[in-house]
Amino acid sequence: MTSKVVIVGGGVIGSSIAYFLRSADATVDVTVIERDPTYARASSALSAASIRQQFSTALSVQMSLFGIEFLRSIGERLAIGEDKPSIELHEGGYLFLATAAGESILRENHALQTSLGAQIRYMPRDALQAAFPWLNTDDLVAGTYGVSGEGWFDGYGLVQGLRKKSQALGARYVAAEVASVRRDGQRVQQVLTKQGQTFDCDVLVDAAGPWARRIAEMVGIDLPVYARRRSIFNVSSPAKLDKCPLVIDPTGVYFRPEGKTFLCGASPSSGPDPDDLPLDDVDYTIFDDKIWPALAHRVPQFEALRIQNAWSGYYEYNVFDQNAIIGYHPDVENCVFANGFTGHGLQQGPATGRGVAELILHGRFVTLDLSALGFERVLQGRPLVERNVI
């Protein structure tokens, strides 16, 4: 019988696990250790906060299908008495664009997504031009558009809703930083904090996001997850883009509406992508060299842009295959990992929380088999590669 679960990290992943654990079994003692209860540097609060089903692996599609179901019903799921949280979910859709070079992958991904029930429309160039007349389609062949189930929301609101509901269900949140982990053979015994607290545990969950590698090292595990900085820019423009979705350009640049302005960003080009760069800095070079030229080319009305605000957040980047690592490590029988979402954590948080809770309580995944995301694939060198990393 599992009685004490200690979760390191109280962001969307850790709080989702706490919520599903306490919802399923009120006898489980759940402690969440979060070093920054303001979430000022949490990826959950600093991301572009969006959800899609347009992935290239079946599990990612299925996890996000549950994610949208969860977000749509969040008012009821996370209600505390008459207080129902709102995350301002806007199902504006994703629009993936492809040139001739990317068309075959686009078609292959579309076939997978629709076979699993995702409502994604394949749109040849003429259809793109008709639906989005503000788009420059000269070099495009096709696109795929999320008719429903894709869009954006208040990521900070989601984290707060999960945290407050977990606390209402009896989970204990502790504002502290983990200093060390005591391990005896194949089991973790205790978690010690820099504040001098000691927590006994039957199960330790590493949900520390970009800092998960540090916790894994304390346990004696090499976790291939690193903090990779990504900068987001809020820009103003006189552009009037009717029915604008979240657009993914073939260059990797993305943008979406944010009220009367737009959010945009891009993954770095192939080359150096250093770890643990300071969040206080913003990579304005990527905006000048990559983002602005791509935006101006794809949407001529974006010729006139002005940065209103910019910030940086961390991706918990899995360098092995850019997919999450979820489950026990074979060398530590009571340590569960839930890391390496590489930008997909907010939308895959509900499915991860449900799955990890099942694994802890029942010893197996019940509703959706996440075992393909287990640590074994890393140890055996069997990557489950996600093509659609943004």
C-alpha positions in Angstrom: 0.0 0.0 0.0 1.4 3.4 -1.1 0.9 5.9 1.7 3.4 8.7 1.2 4.1 10.3 -2.1 6.5 13.2 -2.4 6.4 15.2 -5.6 9.2 17.5 -6.5 7.9 20.3 -8.6 4.5 22.0 -8.3 4.0 23.2 -11.9 1.4 21.7 -14.2 2.9 18.2 -14.2 3.4 17.9 -10.4 0.1 19.5 -9.6 -1.7 17.4 -12.1 -0.3 14.3 -10.5 -1.3 15.5 -7.1 -4.8 16.3 -8.3 -5.3 12.8 -9.8 -3.8 11.0 -6.9 -6.0 12.7 -4.3 -9.1 12.5 -6.6 -8.6 8.7 -6.9 -7.6 7.9 -3.3 -8.0 10.3 -0.4 -5.9 8.0 1.9 -2.7 8.7 0.0 -0.5 11.3 1.7 0.7 13.7 -1.0 3.4 16.3 -0.5 4.4 18.7 -3.2 7.7 20.5 -2.8 7.9 23.6 -4.9 10.7 26.1 -4.4 8.9 29.0 -6.0 5.2 29.2 -5.1 4.9 32.4 -7.1 5.8 30.4 -10.3 7.7 33.4 -11.6 10.2 31.3 -13.5 7.9 28.3 -14.1 7.6 27.1 -17.7 3.9 26.8 -17.1 3.6 30.5 -16.6 6.2 31.6 -19.2 5.1 29.6 -22.2 2.8 30.4 -25.1 0.2 28.2 -23.4 -1.3 26.3 -26.3 -2.7 22.8 -27.2 -2.7 20.8 -30.4 -3.2 17.3 -31.7 -0.9 17.8 -34.6 1.9 15.6 -33.5 3.8 12.8 -35.3 3.5 10.1 -32.6 0.3 8.4 -31.7 0.8 8.8 -27.9 1.3 12.6 -28.2 -2.0 12.9 -30.2 -3.9 10.7 -27.7 -2.5 12.6 -24.7 -3.5 15.9 -26.1 -7.0 14.6 -27.0 -7.5 14.0 -23.3 -5.8 17.3 -22.6 -8.5 19.3 -24.6 -11.2 17.2 -22.9 -9.8 18.2 -19.5 -9.4 21.9 -20.4 -13.0 22.1 -21.8 -14.4 20.7 -18.5 -12.0 22.5 -16.1 -14.7 24.6 -14.5 -16.4 21.4 -13.2 -13.3 19.3 -12.6 -11.4 21.9 -10.6 -14.3 23.7 -8.9 -14.0 24.4 -5.2 -17.6 24.8 -4.0 -19.1 27.5 -6.1 -15.7 28.8 -7.3 -15.1 27.6 -10.8 -11.7 28.4 -12.4 -11.5 29.8 -15.9 -8.5 29.4 -18.2 -10.0 31.4 -21.1 -9.7 28.5 -23.6 -9.8 29.8 -27.2 -10.0 27.0 -29.8 -8.5 29.0 -32.6 -6.8 26.0 -34.2 -3.2 25.4 -35.3 -2.2 25.8 -38.9 0.9 23.9 -40.0 2.2 25.0 -43.4 4.4 23.0 -45.7 6.5 23.7 -48.8 7.1 20.9 -51.3 9.9 19.6 -49.2 7.6 19.0 -46.2 4.4 17.8 -47.9 5.0 14.1 -47.5 5.6 14.4 -43.8 2.5 16.7 -43.5 0.3 14.1 -45.2 1.8 11.2 -43.1 1.2 13.1 -39.9 -2.3 14.1 -41.0 -3.3 10.5 -41.7 -2.1 9.5 -38.2 -3.9 12.3 -36.4 -7.2 11.8 -38.1 -7.0 8.0 -37.6 -6.9 8.7 -33.9 -10.0 11.0 -34.0 -8.3 14.4 -34.2 -10.3 16.9 -36.3 -7.6 18.1 -38.6 -8.3 19.3 -42.1 -5.8 18.9 -45.0 -5.8 22.1 -47.1 -4.1 22.4 -50.4 -2.7 25.8 -51.4 -5.9 27.1 -53.0 -7.9 26.2 -49.9 -5.4 28.0 -47.7 -5.6 31.1 -49.9 -9.4 31.1 -49.7 -9.6 30.5 -46.0 -6.7 32.9 -45.0 -6.4 35.5 -47.7 -3.8 37.4 -45.7 -1.4 34.5 -46.0 1.4 34.5 -48.7 1.0 31.0 -50.2 3.3 31.4 -53.2 5.9 28.9 -51.9 3.4 26.6 -50.1 2.0 23.4 -51.2 -0.5 22.7 -48.4 -1.3 23.0 -44.7 -3.2 21.2 -42.0 -5.7 23.1 -39.8 -7.2 22.0 -36.5 -10.9 22.5 -36.9 -11.5 22.0 -33.2 -9.6 20.9 -30.1 -6.6 23.1 -30.8 -5.9 26.6 -29.5 -4.5 28.5 -26.6 -5.4 29.3 -23.0 -4.2 30.8 -19.7 -1.3 28.5 -18.6 -0.8 30.3 -15.3 -4.5 29.9 -14.6 -4.3 26.2 -15.3 -1.5 25.7 -12.8 -3.2 27.7 -10.1 -6.5 25.8 -10.7 -4.7 22.5 -10.3 -2.8 23.6 -7.3 -5.8 25.0 -5.4 -7.9 21.9 -6.2 -5.1 19.6 -5.1 -4.9 21.5 -1.8 -8.6 21.4 -1.4 -8.4 17.6 -1.9 -5.8 17.3 0.9 -2.4 17.6 -0.9 0.2 19.5 1.1 2.3 22.1 -0.7 5.7 23.0 0.8 7.7 26.0 -0.3 11.2 24.6 -0.1 14.1 23.5 -2.3 15.4 20.0 -2.3 18.9 19.7 -1.1 19.5 15.9 -1.2 17.8 12.5 -1.5 18.6 9.5 0.6 18.6 6.3 -1.3 19.1 2.8 0.1 19.7 0.2 -2.6 16.9 0.4 -5.1 14.7 2.6 -3.0 14.5 6.2 -2.2 13.9 6.7 1.6 13.8 10.4 2.3 13.9 13.8 0.6 15.8 16.6 2.5 15.3 20.3 1.8 17.7 23.3 2.1 15.3 24.6 4.7 16.0 21.7 7.0 12.9 19.6 6.5 13.0 15.8 6.0 10.2 13.9 4.2 9.8 10.2 4.3 8.5 8.7 1.0 7.1 5.5 -0.3 7.2 7.0 -3.8 9.3 10.0 -5.1 8.1 11.7 -8.2 10.5 13.9 -10.1 8.4 16.5 -11.8 10.9 19.3 -11.5 10.7 20.5 -15.1 13.8 22.2 -16.4 15.5 21.4 -13.1 14.6 17.7 -13.1 18.1 16.6 -14.0 19.4 17.9 -10.7 16.9 15.8 -8.8 17.7 12.8 -10.9 21.4 13.2 -10.1 20.6 13.2 -6.4 18.9 9.8 -6.9 21.9 8.6 -8.9 20.2 8.6 -12.3 21.4 10.2 -15.6 18.3 12.0 -17.0 18.8 13.3 -20.6 16.7 16.5 -19.9 18.2 20.0 -20.0 16.9 23.5 -19.5 16.8 25.2 -22.9 15.9 28.8 -23.1 13.2 30.0 -25.5 12.2 33.6 -26.0 8.7 34.8 -26.8 7.8 38.2 -28.3 4.6 40.1 -28.0 4.3 42.4 -31.1 1.9 45.0 -32.2 0.9 45.4 -35.9 -1.7 47.2 -37.9 -2.4 43.9 -39.6 -6.0 42.7 -39.6 -6.0 38.9 -39.8 -9.5 37.5 -39.8 -9.8 34.1 -38.1 -6.1 33.8 -37.4 -5.1 30.5 -35.9 -1.7 29.6 -34.3 0.4 29.5 -37.5 3.5 27.3 -37.8 5.7 28.5 -40.7 8.0 26.0 -42.5 10.9 27.9 -41.1 9.8 26.9 -37.5 8.6 30.4 -36.7 5.2 30.6 -35.1 2.7 33.3 -34.3 -0.8 33.6 -32.8 -3.2 36.4 -31.9 -3.1 37.7 -28.3 -6.0 40.2 -28.0 -5.0 43.1 -30.3 -1.4 42.0 -30.5 0.4 38.8 -31.5 2.7 36.3 -29.8 5.6 34.9 -31.8 8.7 32.8 -31.4 10.9 30.1 -33.0 13.1 27.2 -32.1 16.8 27.8 -32.7 18.2 26.8 -36.0 20.4 23.7 -36.0 23.5 24.4 -34.2 24.5 25.4 -30.6 21.6 25.4 -28.2 23.2 25.9 -24.8 21.8 24.8 -21.5 20.8 26.9 -18.5 21.1 30.3 -20.2 19.8 33.1 -17.9 16.1 33.7 -18.1 16.6 37.4 -17.5 18.0 37.7 -21.0 15.9 37.7 -24.2 17.3 36.4 -27.5 16.6 39.5 -29.7 19.0 38.2 -32.3 16.6 35.4 -33.2 13.8 37.9 -33.6 15.9 40.1 -36.0 17.5 37.3 -38.0 14.8 34.7 -38.1 11.4 35.6 -36.8 10.7 39.0 -38.3 11.9 38.1 -41.8 9.7 34.9 -41.7 6.7 36.8 -40.5 7.0 39.6 -43.1 7.4 37.0 -45.9 4.4 34.9 -44.7 2.1 37.7 -43.9 2.8 40.9 -45.9 0.8 42.9 -43.5 3.5 42.1 -40.9 6.0 44.3 -42.6 5.3 46.8 -39.9 5.9 45.2 -36.5 6.9 46.6 -33.1 7.9 44.6 -30.1 5.8 45.5 -27.1 7.1 43.0 -24.7 9.4 39.9 -24.6 10.4 37.3 -22.1 12.2 34.0 -21.9 11.2 30.6 -20.4 12.7 27.2 -20.3 11.8 24.1 -22.3 12.6 20.9 -20.3 14.3 19.6 -23.4 14.8 15.8 -23.8 17.9 15.6 -26.0 17.3 11.9 -26.6 14.1 12.1 -28.7 12.2 15.2 -27.7 9.4 13.2 -26.1 8.4 12.9 -22.4 10.0 10.3 -20.1 7.2 8.9 -17.9 7.5 6.1 -15.4 9.8 4.2 -13.0 13.5 3.8 -13.5 14.5 0.1 -13.4 17.3 0.9 -11.0 15.2 2.8 -8.5 11.9 0.9 -7.9 10.0 3.7 -6.2 11.1 6.8 -8.2 8.8 8.0 -10.9 10.0 10.4 -13.6 7.7 12.8 -15.5 10.0 15.0 -17.5 11.4 16.1 -20.9 8.1 17.3 -22.5 10.1 19.7 -24.7 7.4 22.3 -24.9 4.4 20.0 -24.7 4.0 19.9 -20.9 1.1 22.2 -20.4 -1.1 20.3 -22.9 0.1 16.8 -21.9 -0.1 17.6 -18.2 -3.6 16.2 -17.6 -2.8 12.9 -19.3 0.5 12.6 -17.5 -1.1 13.3 -14.1 -3.8 10.7 -14.7 -1.2 8.1 -16.0 1.3 8.6 -13.2 -1.4 8.4 -10.6 -2.6 5.1 -12.1 1.0 3.8 -12.1 1.5 4.7 -8.5 -1.9 3.4 -7.3 -2.3 0.3 -9.5 1.2 -0.5 -10.6 0.2 0.0 -14.3 -1.4 2.5 -16.7 -5.2 2.0 -16.9 -6.8 4.4 -19.2 -4.0 5.2 -21.7 -0.9 3.1 -21.9 2.1 5.4 -21.6 4.7 2.7 -21.3 6.2 3.6 -24.6 7.4 6.7 -22.9 9.2 4.8 -20.2 12.8 5.2 -19.2 13.6 1.8 -20.8 13.7 3.3 -24.3 16.4 5.7 -23.2 18.5 2.9 -21.7 18.0 0.7 -24.7 18.7 3.4 -27.3 15.2 3.2 -28.9 14.1 6.8 -29.5 10.5 7.6 -30.0 11.1 10.7 -32.2 8.6 13.5 -32.3 8.9 15.4 -35.6 6.6 18.3 -34.7 8.7 20.1 -32.1 8.1 23.8 -32.0 
